[in-house]
Amino acid sequence: MLKDVWNALAVILGAAIIACGFNLFLIPHQLLSGGVSGVSLLISYFSDFSLSAMYFIINIPILLAGWFKLGKRFISLSILSVVATTWFLTLIPVKLIITDFLLASVFGGVLVGIGSGISFRVGGSSGGFDIIGSLITRYRDFPVGNIIVVMNGLVILAAGYLNNNWNIALASMASIYITGRVLDLIHISHIKVTVYIVTNKTDDLLAELLQIPRGVTKIKTEGAYSHEPRDMLMTVTTQYELAELKRIIKKTDPHAFVNIVETVGIMGSFRRR
């Protein structure tokens, strides 16, 4: 319960950082973010609709789609992030802090990347293309930040063409690229680790581990000193999912011996279908 509270607080903090990136750096120069936020910014720039309202409305169908594919916990935290971001966008005033729009694009991108990365690290997202990127990474082993950069780049190209201002478009693209790189530094979901678990509670652990989308191999072992037969479970997961795996092990068998090794590369099927 305490961990859930801390995760929720982390998501809210990330939402506040994202809103600061928008209202203090990007919006004063009419710069764009990407994905849902970029579309929302475009609509708000050229209509009477508010950014917060459009950001919330456009995220609704994406969150519903993610609910069935990415799990209720992930989407619940993502919903919290979207709601909190919407609220902070209305709470934090739009204020010109940096007059140079290139510097504004850099710092805005860094803040949005940090805010999104915090949400990812605790098991959620900031909504929008983050969820689409997460869906793709479940079936293709790509860094989620790179996927988001590509999708967001398409939005920026469309914006530059429609707005006929390529200086703003290119500065916005630089901001999105920085957001993606910062997100990958924090998220690190594409870094794989191999986990070896020596346990006396094999069946209990397997019942928990087989609920997550990773394969598990059971290996019969024998203690060299005690000569006691034991089971060793081996699984390959990501750095991002490692925290959840540790939680499962500690809850099920706190006395299990666990060895975690960074994986250089893998061949064959990584995700259990």
N, C-alpha and C positions, 0 to 999 in steps of 0.2 A: 504493500500500500504506500509506504514512504517513497519507494522508488517511482511509483506512478505519479506521485505528487511532484517529485523533482523533475521527471520527464515533462510533465505538463508545464511547469514553470520554465523549463528550458525552451519549450516550444513558444511560449508567450514572449520570452526574451528574444528569441530569433525573429518573431513577428515584429517586435518593436524595432529591431535593427533594420529589417527590411523596409519598414515604413519610413525610418529616418533616411535610408538611402534614396527612396522615392522623393519625399517631400523636401529634403534639404539639399539634394544634389541633382537629381535627374529632372524633376518637374520644373524647377525654376528656369532651366535652359531648354525646356521642351524636348529633352532627350528621352529615348525609349529604352525600356527594358525589353525582354523578349517574351514569347509565349503569351499566356493569358494576360499577364500584366502589361505586355506591350500592346496587345489588342485593346485592353482597357484604357491605356494611356492615349492611344490614337483616338478612340471614341470620345474620351473626355476632352481632348484638345480641340476637336472639331464639332462638338455638340454640347448640349446643355446637361448631359448626363454626368454624374459625379464619378470619379475614379473608384471610390470605395464601393459604390453600388454595382458598377459594371464588373469589378474584380470579383465580387461575391457571386453575382448572377452567372457569369460565364464558368466559374469553377464548379457550380452545382452538378451539371451532367458528368463532368470528368470525375468528380468525387464518387458519384453513383456508380460509374463504370469500374472504378478502382475498388469499390466495396466488395465486388464479387470475385476479383482476381488477386488482390493484394492483401486481403485479410482485414478483419474489423479493427484490430489494434492499430495498424498502420494508417488506415483511413480515418479512424477516430482522432488520432493525433493530427492528421492532415486537416481535418475539419476544424479542429481547435486552432491550428495555425492560420487558416483562411479567415475564420471569424475574428481572431485576435488582430490579424493584419488589417482587416477591414476597419476594425474599431480604432486602431492606432493611426490609420490614414486620415480618419476624421478628427482625431484628437491632436495630432502633431501639426502645427501650422506649416504651410508652404513658405519657405524663407530662403532668400538668396544668400548663401554663405560664401561661395567661391564664384568669382566673376568669370574666370577662364573656364569655358565649357569642356575643354579637354581634361583639365584637372577634375572637374565635376564628374565627368564620365568615369574616370579612374576610381575616385573615392566612392562614387555611387555603386559601381560594380563590385568593389571590395565589400561594402556593407551588405549588399543584397546576397553576395556569395556566402558571407559569414552567417547571415541570418538563415539562409536555406540550409547551409551545412550543419548548423546546430540542430535544426529540425530533423535532418536525416540521421544524425548521430544517435539520437534518442529513439529512433524508430518511426519517425513520421516524415512529412515533407511539407513544403510550402504551397502545395497544390499545383494546378496547372500542368505545365510540361514536365515538372518534376515527377508527377505520377505517370505520365506517358513514358518518360525515360525509365522509370522503375519497371514498368511493364515490359519494355524492350529488353532490359538487362536480365530479366528472368529467363529469357530464351536465347539471348546472344550475349557473349562475354565482352562487353564494352564498358569503359568508364562512363558512368551516368552523366558526368559533367560534359563530356564530349558530345554525347547524344543531344543534350539540351542546347549546347552551342549551335549545332547544326540546325535544329528546328527553329531556334530563335533567330538565327541568321537569315532564314527564309522570310521571317516576319519583318526583319529590318529592311531587307531588299525591297519587299513590297511597300513598306512605308516610305523609303526613299523615292521610289517611282511615283507613288501617289502624292507625296508631299513636294516633290521636285526640289528637295534640299538634301544633296548628297553629303554635305559637311556634317549635318546633324545625324544623318543615317550612319555614316562611317564612325563618328564618335560614339554613337549608340552601339554599333557592332563591337567596338573596342571595349565598351563597358560590359557587354554580354560575354565577351571572351574572358575578361578578367573574372567575372562572376563564375564562369564555368571552371576556371583553373582553381580559384579559391575553394569552390565547392568540392572539387576532387581532392584537394589537400586535406580537407576536413572529413570528407565522407569515406574515402579509401575503400569503397565496396568492391573494387575490382582486384584487390590484393587478396590472394588465396592463402589459407593456412591448412595444414593437416593436423588433426587432433587425434592423439592416441589415448584411450581411456582404459585403464586396468581397473576392473571392478568386480565385486562379489554380487552385485545386484543387476545382473545383465538384463533380465526380463523387464524389470522396472524401468531401467534406463532406455531400453529399446522402445518400450511403449511410449515414452516421451519423445525420443529422438526421431522416431519414424513419423511424427506429426509435422516435422519441418521438412521443406522440399530438398533434402539432401540424402544421398545414399549412405548406408552404414555397413561396414564389413565386420563380421565377428571372427576373431582369431583365438584359437585355443592356445594358452600359454601355461608355463610352469615356473614357479619361483626357483631360482638357482640355489638359494640358501634354504628355503623352507620346503621345497619340492611340492608345494601346494598347487593344485590345478586352479587356474583362474581364466577368466575371459578378458580379452582385449578388444575393444571396439575402436575402429578407425573410420574417420569421416573427414571429408574435405569441405571446408566452408569458406566464407569470406571474413575479412577483418570486421566488417560492419555487423555480421551476424554472430560474431564470436561472443559478444557480451551476453546474448540470449542463450547461447549454448552453455556458457559457464554457469549461468543462473540455473539452468535445468540440471546440470551435473551436481552443483552444490545442494540443490533441493532434494534430489533423488538419492545421491550417495556422496555425502560430504567427505568420506574417507577414501574416495577413489583417487588413484594416482593418474595424473593427467600430464601429458607431454604435448606441447604445441610447437609446431615447426612451420616456418614460412615456406610456402611452396613456390619453387621456381617456375614450374610449368606443369600442365596436365594434358593428357590425351584421352580420347574417348568421351563417353557421356559424363558430363559433370552434374547436371541436374536430373534428379529422378523424375521421370514422367508419370 
